[in-house]
Amino acid sequence: MIGFYTILFLGCIGAVVGDAPPYVQSSEAFMYAKTFVSEKLPIRKMDIHKASDRPHLSFAMLTGVTGGLVLLKNDTSHKKTPLEVVEEYVPLVWHAYSAVSQKAQSVLNDANHKVSLIVNLINTVCGSVNVEECNAQVEAKVNDSPLIYQRSADLLLALGKVSVVIRDNESTINSIIENDNDIPYLIHNVETKPFLAFVELLKIVHADLNELTYRRFLIDS
């Protein structure tokens, strides 16, 4: 599911599009990944005995266990290995599709709301200019007003990296969930460098989401 070379490529993407960060590409990738995940985790009752529901349940297993690994990364008091997290979360997620789907949709909606400022900026300043010029114009606005735009911009770029990995591995994900291969996949991959690199990207997104919430609290108070 995780394209390690894709992740490495993302570190150099700025050189491809010029000096400005890839705001446009990140926005497009996030919209694609958001739709993909939303379709895989619809908020409705699932039946394990129904063939059409099993891919959704399988995707929930991938999502729930990966989320558990992100929480482990954020809590240094726990010393569990990734395989121990799989062992702990698999039975929990097995009967918790609704909780996983609702949490995933909540996070997606929260992220969508918190990048709307920079996405609206992209739509406003770019017009008919090409991608490189658009990114440069957005970067100029961010640099001119960092207190307004910087956190939203950072979150969008982090979401873009995660989303590109999901988008580029869509066919692999579909193969896993359509063949009920979620648990074997997790067992064999959660301790690999590519998977852990993906978890690290998710950790960054999680931190940026929380930081925006904290900053809003300070402003509102």
N, C-alpha and C positions, 0 to 999 in steps of 0.2 A: 504493500500500500504506500510505502514511503519511498520517494525517489531521492536517494542521497545525492546524486549528481545534480538533480534539479535544485536541491537546497544549496549546493555549492555554487551553482550558476547564479542563484539569486543574489549572492554576495557581490557579483560583478555586474548586475543588471544596470546599475547606474552608469557604467562606462558605455553601455550599449545605447542608452537614450540621452546621453549627455551628462552634464554635471548635476542636473536636478534629479531628485528622487522620482521613482516611477509612480506618481500619484494616479495617473489615468489607468495604467495597467493594473494597479492594486485595486482600484474601484471596480473595474470590470471583473477581475478575478473573484473578488468578494461577492459580488452580485451572483455570479455563476455558482460559487460554492454554497452560498446561502440557499439558493433555490434547490440545489442538489440535496443538501442535508435536510431541508424542510420536506422535500418529497419522500425521502427515505424514512423520516420520523414523523409521520402524520399523527396528530393528537386524536386518537380514537382507540377503541378497544380492539385488541388483537387476539387471535385464536391460534395457538401453536399447531392445531390439527388442520388448519386451513393453509393450503399450499401458497396462496397469494400473500399471506401474512408473514410467512417465515422469513423472507428477506428483510422485512422491517424489524423483526425481532433479532435477527442476526446483526443488522446494522446497529441496533441499540446495544448489543453486547460489545461491539467494537467501540462505540461511543462511551459507554459506561466505564469500561475498563481503562480506556485512555484517559478519561476524566479523573479516575482514581489515581493514575500515575501522575497527572498534573498536580493533584492535591498533595501527593507524596513529595513532589519536588518543592512545594511551597511550605512544607512542614518539616523542618530539620530535626524535630524531636523523634520522628519515626525513622527506623533503620531498616524497614522492610525492603527486600529486593523486588524488582519488577515482577518476577515470577510469583512471589508471595502475594503481591497485590492482585495478580490474576486469580490466584487461588481464593483470595478473600472476596473479590468482587463478582466473580462468575455466578455463584449461587445467589448473591444479592440482586444482580441485574436480571437474572433469569425470570424472576417474578415481578419485576419493577419496570416494565416497558413504559407505562404511563408516566412514571416519575422521570425517567430518562428523556422521553420525548418532550415533556413539558419543560424540563430544565434546559434542554438544547434549544428549544424554540425561544425560551426566555433570554438566553445568552445571545442568540442571533438577533433578536429584536433590540436588546440593549446595545449591542455593538452597532447595529444599523442606525439607531438613534444617535449614538455618540460620534459617528463619523459623518452624520448628515451635514454638519457645519462645513467640513472640508469638501464633501461631495457637492454640496450646493455651490461652493466657491469654484470648483472645477467647472461645473455647468455654466456658471455666470461669466467667468473670465475667458473661457477658451474659444467660444464661438466656432469659427471654421478653421482655426489654426491647426497645424499638425500636432502629433502627440508630443514631440520634443519641445515645441514652443509652448504648448499648454502646460507641460510639467514645469518649464522654466517660469512661466507667469505665476503659477500657483506657488512655487517656491519663493518667488519674490514677495508675494503677499504674506506668506507664512513668516518670512524673515522680517518684514515690516511690522507685523503685529503678532509676535510669538505668544503673548499672553492669551490671545484670542484663538489662534489656530494651531499652535505647536502640538498640544496633546492630542487633538483630534487627528492631526496629520500623522503623528507617530503611530497612533492606533491603526489608522488606515494602512500604513505601510506594513505593520506587523500582520494585520489581517490578510494583506495581499500575499505575503510569503506563505502563510498557512494555506490560503486558498489555492495558490498555484500548485502546491503539492497535492491537494485534494483533486483539483481539476485534472492534473496530468496523470493521476493514478486512478481515474474514474473506472476504467475498464477492469483494473485489478480488484478494486473494491467490489464492483458488481459481481465478478467471478467468485469472490470469497462468500458474499452473502447469498448468492443464488445457489451455492452448493453446500450451504450449512457448514462452512469451513472456518467460522469465526474463532472458535476456541482453539483448534489446532494452529491456526495462523498466529493467534496471540501468544501461545506457548512457545512457538518457534521464533518469534520476532521481537518480543518486548525487550529483550536484552541486547538487541543489535544496535549498532551505531546509528543507522538511518532512522530507526523507530525512535530512539532516544533523542535524536536531533529534532524530530517532529514534535515530540513532547516538550522540548525546550522552547520551540517556537510558540506552542500553545501557552506555555508558562509566561512568556513575554506578553502575549495578548491578554491573558488573565490579569497580569499586573497592571497593564495599561488601562484596562476596563476599571479596575479598582481605583486607580489613581485619579481617573476622571471623576468618579463618584466622590472621592475625598475632596478634590478641588472644588466641586460644585457645592458641597456641604460648607466649606469654608467661605465661599462667596456668598451663599444664601444667608449665612449666619451673621 
